[in-house]
Amino acid sequence: MINSRIIKIFLSSILVLAFLFSNFFVLAAPDPLEERQALEEELKKLEEQITQYEKDITKTQQEKNTLQNQIAVLRKTIEKINLQISQSNATIKKVGFQITDTESSIGQTSLKITDSEEKLANNLRLVYESDQKSLIEILLSEKNFSDFFNNLVALEAINAKSQELLEGIKGLKVDLEGQKQNLDEEKTDLEKIVQIKTLQKSESGKTQQEKDYFLRLTETEYQQQLKKKTEAEKRAAEIRARIFELVGVPKAPTFGEALDIAKYAEGITGVRPALLLAILTQESNIGKNVGQCYLKNPSTGEGVVSYNGKAVAKVMSPSRDVPHFLEITKELGKDPYSTPVSCPMSFGWGGAMGPAQFIPSTWMLYREKVKSTTGRPADPWNIRDAFLAAAFYLADYGAANRTYNDEWKAAMIYFSGSTNSRYRFYGDSVMNIAGQYEEDIKQVAKAD
């Protein structure tokens, strides 16, 4: 039989173990209150996350809409520029046809003049031969008096015809000169259209690049990229504040230096510095697109490209500009055949000088004004003189009034001599650039 003592010990152990296990299960069982609190905390976190997700979704949707709006605006801008380019192309074709017709008319008129000159020469020869005979010779050479009088009548008729032909030739000459003048004006007009087209293409290219840039962005990257874009614009403004590039000037001034010169011109002419800087920026853009040439033949206006020596026709108008150009360079001690001027566009003449892109004949209109202000010979390649001459020109056409319309009109006249609507891209672009420079000037003022 099993020892009773052992049995007691076994039973006691069982009881102890049962007690311990019961306490373990009691301790391991979750407290309902703590469990509830934990669930409430978890639910709160989930609700916060859901709220944040909703905010992110709304933000992303707004970014998407903003991006789509940006792209839509850019597309409209490109469509407008393309329409303007198409309009310019149509105008170029129209003027081209007009030039062809005018040249044909000039050819026909030249033939008439040649024919009239031959007839006049024959008549004058007959008159001359009659004048060499004495009255007795004429009487003896005729069989009777009626022949004598008939010859007198014929001679009088020849004189009358000669006068008529002479008047006709004079009329044809005047008409021909008028046609030539109109042709020159048409070619100049076409040259301006080509310049506008060049600026439009450049603007369209920049806009297309910006459009492609936005299209490459994802919706989630937009805010980050927009921030980078803002920083890049700020950086560009800082760079723009340091360098102000001008055509025909070996060393570009800083924006601060250019602004100081523009303020100097403002004090004399009243023209707003931002407008003057915008005009010179636009003219330099044209000048860079046209390139730089040297005049080589003053009789024909032919020249060469400055950087490769390639022959170019119509570098400078021999009748309108070459004499003035030779006078300007002589006064300044410059070699006229190694001083840079703009190359010609597809039509018309080149010959624009320095940052303000004045042609010699126009520079002569403002040379004395600049000279009387500075006390030395006016130099179109000198930044200060170029700024001052451009400001005088703009002031003459109302820019000193400082209204949008007056400044726009002055810019248009500076470019083409008129406010023709076909060139309004130039005026609009100048005013847009002036607005950007106005902001830069305010930033410079704050920094000072």
Order of alpha helices (4+ residues) and beta strands (2+ residues): alpha-alpha-alpha-alpha-alpha-alpha-alpha-beta-beta-beta-alpha-beta-alpha-alpha-alpha-alpha
